[in-house]
């Protein structure tokens, strides 16, 4: 972490320019999508079918994960400075556990939270993880919050966000449990695929001489995107109220 803090001080002008263009580009991409969104075609499919449909729901779960930029951003933050596969497995499992529990229970028992509020909290999770990677909490608070607990807790919020969106479209009660389990399996498959891509890219990136300096820029961009997400959803809540 000391090396990271020193490295981030190098080339401040170039870092600021890079971060600015990255934020502008990625924020534009975010503006064209919706967190935890279900496409109109998928929503119509969910509303029209009934009975046990394991493969279609597993596909929808995997599709949601690999296209869910909020999940991807958070996962990227979680594994950013994890170099051992054992640590990656622990943290990703904690996130998957939290995500699975609230998604399954939320839909099964009909727990719904305002979509704007829960998505703003998910944006906050991205901000939190980026700040954690930047060592902000150690400097501000004088100690390191429990990163495993934070990963699990934010996983619960991510799952709640998905459950809230699914509840808006409705799933037939016939075969509900089996379909939810299949959907969750699909989500985990999608998470493994997304994680594999992230880890491969990170493996090559970490070999570069400028990784620590670039890592600072990347986490600043990630934090900024989290704030963008929060702002979008808070504004949406205010307008809709």
Residue, then its C-alpha position, 0 to 999 in steps of 0.5 A: x500500500x505504501x508503494x501504491x500511495x507513492x506511485x499515485x503521486x507520479x504524473x498527476x496531470x496525465x492521471x487527471x486527464x486519463x481519469x477525466x476521459x475515462x469517466x466521461x466515456x464510461x458515464x456515457x455508457x452507463x447513461x445508456x443502460x440501467x442497473x439491474x435492468x431486465x430488457x423488454x423482451x426478457x421481461x415479456x418472457x418472464x411474464x408470459x411463461x409458467x411452470x419449471x423452465x430451468x434452462x431459460x432462467x439460468x440463461x437469463x441469470x447469466x445474461x444479467x450478470x455479464x451485462x450488469x455493469x454495477x456487479x462488474x465494477x464492484x467485482x473489479x474493486x473486490x479483486x483489484x489487489x487480490x493476488x492469491x486465488x485463495x483470497x479471490x475465492x473467499x471474497x467472491x464466495x462472500x459476495x455470491x452468498x450475499x447476492x444469492x440469499x437476498x435475491x432468492x428470499x426477496x423474490x420468494x417472500x416479496x420483499x421489495x425496496x424502492x429500485x432507485x434507493x437500492x440502486x443508489x446503495x449499490x452505487x455506494x458500494x462501488x464508491x466504498x470499494x474504490x476508496x478502500x483500494x485507495x487506502x482512504x479509510x486507513x488514512x481517515x479512520x486510522x484503521x482498516x474496516x473488515x473487508x470480508x464483512x463489507x463484501x458480504x453486506x454489499x452482496x446482500x444489497x446487490x441481491x436485493x436490487x435484483x429481487x426488486x427488479x424481478x418483482x416488478x415484472x412478476x414470475x408465475x408461482x408455478x415452478x417459482x422455486x425451481x426457476x429462482x434456483x436456476x436463475x441464481x445458478x445462471x447468475x453464478x455462472x455469469x459471475x465466474x465468466x466475468x471474473x475469469x475475464x477480469x482476472x486474465x486482464x488484471x494478470x497482464x496489467x499487473x506485469x506492466x511497470x506502471x501498474x501501481x500508478x495506473x491503479x490509482x487512476x483506475x480506482x479514482x475512475x471507479x469511485x467517480x462512476x459510483x458517484x455517478x450511479x448514486x447521483x442518477x438514482x437519487x435524482x430519479x427517486x426525487x423526480x419520481x416522488 
